[in-house]
Amino acid sequence: MSDTQINNLPSSLEAMRKFSETYAKRTGTFFCIDPSVTAVVVEGLAKHKDQYGAPLCPCRHYEDKQAEVQAAYWNCPCVPMRERKECHCMLFLTQSNEFASCDQKISSEFLITEIG
């Protein structure tokens, strides 16, 4: 992977990658054992940040995404994650979760490979 490819990572995707790593470390949570799950969720957060101005949870169905963004309940980290460490997306998992890895990092290179 060349430096040019890494530098071409959309800024919102890189911002959500960095946010995810920082939040996992701060909360003592871990990414899913299947890194492609992490990549898809980070990509979804970045797309919502671009489209709606906030990283709305990408794993839920919404009748009106803009209204949901304004309500802020499902903006990542969502209220269930902040209050109870419950992540519907499987992005931030507690160590006791059977799907948790030991990873709190996801590389830009992996994101580029996974989401093309």
C-alpha positions, 0 to 999 in steps of 0.5 A: 500500500502506497503513501498516496493511497493512504493519504487519499483516505477520505478525511471523514473516514480517517476521522472516524477511524481515529475517533473509534480507536480513541473511544475504545481505549478511553472506555476499555472496549475492543473491536469485533474479532472480525475486523471487517465488521469494524471496517463497515461500521467505521465506513457507515459512521463516516458516510453519515458524518458526511451526509448529515453532519453527525456520525449517526449509528449506521446499523439501525433503520430510521424513518427520518435520519436528519431528525434522528441526528437532531435528537442525538440519541443514536449519534455515536457514541449513542446513549446505550453505549455511553450509559451501559456500554451496549453497542448494537453495531459491535464496534465497541465491545466489552472484554467479556463479549464473545465477539470481542478481540483484543484490538483497539486499533484498525489501520488505514490500510485495512480500511482501504483494502476492505472498503475499496 
